[in-house]
Amino acid sequence: MCRVLAAPTGRARLLDLLHASPVPDRSPRGLGVDDFTFRRSWTYGAIVLDVETPTVIDVLPDRTTETLAAWLRTHPGAEIVCRDRDSGYGRAVREAAPSAVEVAGRWHLPQNLAAAVEKTCHHHCSCLTL
């Protein structure tokens, strides 16, 4: 997209150009959490979204359990947390927002299914004839 617009730049530079909006005191009812990389395979962060209005709420400096748990404690109110398969996010939600329901993101559902099918096929490969 940057090449098409004749504005050659990288993702890190685009992130630097974003202007942060104020973070609300309370979490939205539906909260999404996923990690991303500031620098490819080097430094990871976590993005916090309102899943009902697909709005970025906050960008966390890392993807640790402690950071997300602290954020959830200071921003109560999440009833549903949509997250990936990272067990650290699960621990943070159970610790800081125990009444919230955890759900897998729609991208992660087929990913989980594919992993389960692959594991089953490898386990039963001697039964399968091609």
GUVOTOR-585618 format. One record per residue: y negated, z negated, x negated of N, C-alpha, C, O in turn. Coordinates in steps of 0.02 Angstrom, whole numbers, padded with zeros to 5 digits, always signed. Layout:
BEGIN
YZXYZXYZXYZX ...
// end
This chain:
BEGIN
+00059+00000-00041+00000+00000+00000-00063+00000-00043-00111+00034-00028 -00061-00039-00098-00119-00042-00142-00132+00026-00175-00189+00046-00184 -00078+00061-00193-00086+00127-00223-00117+00176-00173-00160+00217-00191 -00094+00173-00111-00121+00217-00058-00195+00204-00048-00234+00251-00037 -00215+00141-00052-00285+00123-00043-00326+00130-00108-00385+00115-00109 -00293+00154-00161-00325+00162-00226-00354+00096-00252-00408+00093-00281 -00316+00042-00240-00335-00024-00264-00276-00054-00301-00244-00100-00276 -00261-00028-00361-00202-00052-00397-00208-00126-00415-00255-00147-00450 -00162-00164-00391-00161-00236-00406-00092-00263-00390-00051-00227-00360 -00078-00323-00409-00013-00354-00397-00017-00407-00343-00071-00424-00319 +00042-00432-00324+00045-00483-00272+00007-00546-00291-00026-00577-00249 +00012-00566-00355-00022-00627-00377-00098-00620-00368-00131-00667-00347 -00125-00563-00385-00197-00552-00377-00216-00553-00304-00268-00580-00286 -00175-00524-00260-00190-00525-00189-00189-00597-00162-00231-00614-00120 -00142-00638-00186-00141-00708-00164-00204-00744-00186-00230-00786-00149 -00229-00728-00246-00291-00758-00269-00351-00741-00225-00398-00780-00219 -00349-00683-00193-00405-00660-00152-00406-00691-00082-00457-00688-00047 -00351-00721-00062-00348-00751+00004-00395-00811+00009-00400-00851-00038 -00429-00818+00064-00471-00875+00076-00433-00922+00123-00413-00901+00178 -00423-00983+00103-00384-01030+00142-00424-01055+00201-00483-01074+00194 -00393-01057+00259-00424-01087+00318-00407-01161+00318-00358-01180+00285 -00444-01202+00353-00429-01273+00353-00360-01287+00383-00341-01256+00432 -00325-01334+00353-00258-01353+00377-00267-01403+00433-00301-01454+00424 -00236-01392+00492-00243-01439+00547-00210-01506+00532-00165-01510+00491 -00234-01559+00565-00206-01626+00554-00136-01632+00581-00094-01668+00553 -00122-01597+00635-00055-01600+00666-00020-01534+00656-00050-01480+00654 +00045-01540+00648+00087-01480+00641+00093-01446+00709+00091-01480+00761 +00101-01380+00711+00114-01347+00775+00183-01366+00801+00224-01393+00764 +00196-01351+00864+00260-01368+00895+00318-01332+00859+00369-01362+00845 +00308-01268+00844+00358-01229+00809+00334-01214+00738+00284-01180+00728 +00370-01240+00689+00349-01235+00620+00399-01193+00581+00460-01202+00589 +00376-01148+00540+00420-01109+00497+00407-01125+00424+00349-01133+00404 +00459-01130+00385+00453-01145+00313+00498-01098+00275+00557-01090+00291 +00470-01067+00224+00510-01023+00181+00478-01023+00112+00419-01036+00104 +00519-01007+00062+00492-01006-00005+00474-00934-00026+00497-00886+00004 +00433-00930-00076+00412-00866-00104+00398-00878-00178+00397-00936-00200 +00387-00826-00215+00374-00834-00286+00302-00815-00302+00278-00762-00283 +00268-00860-00338+00201-00844-00363+00207-00793-00419+00169-00745-00423 +00257-00805-00462+00273-00759-00517+00348-00745-00513+00387-00793-00508 +00367-00684-00516+00437-00663-00507+00486-00707-00547+00484-00709-00608 +00529-00742-00510+00581-00785-00539+00554-00837-00587+00589-00858-00633 +00492-00858-00576+00463-00904-00624+00436-00966-00589+00458-01022-00602 +00389-00957-00545+00358-01013-00510+00363-01001-00435+00340-00950-00409 +00394-01049-00400+00404-01041-00328+00359-01088-00289+00341-01142-00312 +00340-01067-00229+00302-01108-00184+00335-01104-00115+00386-01071-00107 +00306-01137-00067+00331-01134+00002+00273-01118+00048+00217-01141+00038 +00287-01078+00097+00237-01059+00147+00255-01092+00213+00313-01092+00233 +00205-01121+00246+00214-01156+00309+00178-01115+00363+00119-01099+00356 +00215-01097+00416+00189-01053+00468+00193-01085+00537+00236-01127+00550 +00149-01063+00581+00156-01077+00652+00197-01019+00679+00172-00962+00681 +00258-01031+00700+00302-00976+00720+00284-00947+00788+00305-00891+00804 +00246-00982+00828+00227-00957+00893+00170-00906+00889+00165-00861+00931 +00127-00914+00840+00069-00868+00833+00070-00830+00768+00018-00805+00748 +00126-00824+00733+00135-00804+00663+00073-00812+00619+00048-00764+00590 +00050-00874+00613-00009-00890+00574+00011-00934+00515+00048-00982+00523 -00014-00917+00457-00003-00959+00398-00044-01022+00405-00104-01019+00417 -00012-01079+00398-00046-01143+00404-00064-01170+00335-00119-01194+00323 -00015-01167+00290-00026-01195+00223+00021-01162+00173+00073-01134+00192 +00002-01165+00111+00044-01142+00055+00054-01202+00010+00007-01231-00016 +00117-01221+00001+00134-01279-00040+00145-01257-00112+00169-01201-00124 +00127-01299-00161+00130-01279-00231+00200-01271-00259+00209-01240-00312 +00250-01298-00225+00319-01290-00247+00365-01292-00187+00341-01297-00130 +00430-01289-00198+00477-01288-00142+00524-01349-00144+00582-01344-00123 +00498-01405-00167+00540-01465-00173+00544-01502-00106+00501-01495-00063 +00596-01542-00101+00606-01584-00042+00548-01632-00033+00523-01642+00022 +00526-01663-00088+00474-01713-00086+00408-01684-00061+00373-01715-00021 +00391-01624-00084+00327-01594-00064+00327-01578+00011+00278-01592+00046 +00381-01548+00036+00384-01532+00107+00386-01596+00149+00354-01599+00201 +00424-01646+00128+00428-01709+00165+00359-01741+00169+00339-01766+00222 +00322-01741+00114+00255-01770+00114+00209-01731+00161+00170-01761+00198 +00215-01665+00162+00174-01624+00207+00190-01640+00279+00145-01647+00321 +00255-01646+00295+00275-01660+00364+00252-01729+00386+00236-01739+00445 +00251-01778+00340+00227-01845+00358+00152-01845+00373+00130-01880+00419 +00114-01807+00335+00042-01806+00346+00020-01759+00402-00037-01760+00424 +00067-01717+00426+00053-01670+00480+00108-01677+00533+00149-01631+00540 +00111-01732+00569+00164-01742+00618+00157-01695+00678+00105-01665+00688 +00210-01690+00717+00206-01651+00779+00255-01594+00784+00262-01564+00838 +00290-01576+00730+00337-01520+00734+00397-01540+00776+00429-01591+00764 +00411-01500+00827+00470-01511+00869+00528-01466+00848+00586-01485+00854 +00511-01407+00822+00561-01359+00799+00541-01336+00730+00484-01317+00718 +00589-01336+00683+00575-01312+00616+00623-01255+00601+00684-01264+00599 +00595-01197+00590+00633-01137+00574+00633-01132+00497+00580-01128+00466 +00693-01132+00467+00697-01134+00394+00754-01091+00369+00794-01066+00408 +00757-01082+00303+00812-01045+00274+00869-01092+00258+00870-01149+00282 +00917-01069+00219+00977-01108+00206+00968-01160+00151+01016-01195+00134 +00909-01167+00123+00897-01215+00070+00908-01286+00095+00876-01308+00143 +00955-01322+00064+00971-01389+00086+00913-01437+00074+00908-01489+00108 +00869-01422+00027+00811-01465+00014+00764-01468+00073+00737-01520+00089 +00754-01410+00106+00712-01409+00166+00744-01450+00222+00709-01485+00258 +00809-01445+00228+00845-01484+00279+00837-01559+00268+00825-01597+00315 +00843-01581+00205+00834-01652+00189+00763-01674+00205+00753-01728+00232 +00714-01632+00189+00644-01650+00202+00631-01658+00277+00598-01705+00298 +00658-01612+00317+00649-01616+00389+00683-01677+00417+00654-01714+00457 +00745-01690+00397+00781-01749+00422+00747-01814+00402+00749-01862+00440 +00716-01815+00344+00683-01875+00319+00614-01886+00351+00599-01942+00372 +00574-01833+00356+00504-01841+00378+00492-01823+00451+00442-01845+00479 +00535-01784+00481+00528-01765+00552+00597-01767+00585+00622-01715+00606 +00627-01826+00589+00697-01831+00612+00709-01807+00683+00765-01789+00700 +00658-01807+00725+00668-01785+00795+00662-01709+00802+00676-01682+00855 +00641-01674+00750+00633-01602+00753+00701-01567+00752+00748-01589+00718 +00707-01514+00790+00767-01473+00792+00761-01420+00737+00711-01386+00732 +00813-01414+00696+00813-01365+00642+00849-01302+00665+00904-01306+00693 +00819-01244+00654+00850-01180+00672+00845-01133+00612+00800-01140+00570 +00891-01085+00610+00889-01035+00557+00842-00979+00578+00838-00961+00636 +00806-00952+00530+00762-00895+00543+00802-00833+00561+00861-00828+00542 +00772-00786+00596+00809-00727+00619+00832-00684+00561+00881-00647+00569 +00799-00686+00504+00824-00650+00446+00885-00685+00417+00930-00652+00392 +00887-00751+00422+00941-00790+00392+01005-00788+00434+01060-00799+00407 +01000-00775+00499+01061-00773+00540+01109-00718+00518+01167-00733+00507 +01087-00655+00511+01134-00604+00487+01155-00617+00415+01210-00599+00395 +01111-00648+00375+01129-00665+00306+01186-00716+00306+01234-00708+00267 +01182-00767+00349+01235-00817+00354+01300-00784+00378+01354-00800+00353 +01295-00740+00428+01354-00705+00454+01387-00663+00400+01448-00664+00392 +01347-00625+00363+01374-00583+00310+01410-00625+00257+01463-00606+00232 +01380-00682+00239+01412-00726+00189+01478-00753+00215+01527-00758+00178 +01481-00772+00279+01543-00798+00309+01597-00744+00312+01655-00758+00297 +01579-00683+00331+01627-00628+00334+01653-00612+00265+01713-00603+00255 +01609-00610+00216+01630-00595+00147+01678-00649+00121+01728-00633+00090 +01662-00712+00134+01705-00767+00112+01774-00762+00145+01825-00772+00112 +01775-00748+00210+01838-00742+00246+01879-00683+00220+01940-00689+00211 +01847-00627+00207+01882-00568+00181+01912-00582+00113+01969-00562+00099 +01874-00615+00069+01901-00632+00003+01960-00680+00008+02008-00675-00030 +01955-00727+00054+02008-00777+00063+02072-00745+00090+02127-00766+00072 +02065-00695+00133+02123-00664+00164+02136-00593+00140+02168-00554+00176 +02112-00575+00081+02119-00506+00058+02193-00485+00051+02209-00426+00058 +02237-00533+00037+02308-00514+00031+02338-00494+00099+02388-00458+00101 +02308-00517+00153+02332-00500+00220+02309-00431+00243+02339-00401+00287 +02255-00407+00213+02225-00345+00235+02255-00286+00199+02263-00287+00138 +02272-00235+00234+02297-00173+00203+02247-00118+00220+02224-00111+00276 +02232-00079+00170+02185-00024+00180+02219+00042+00185+02186+00093+00194 
// end
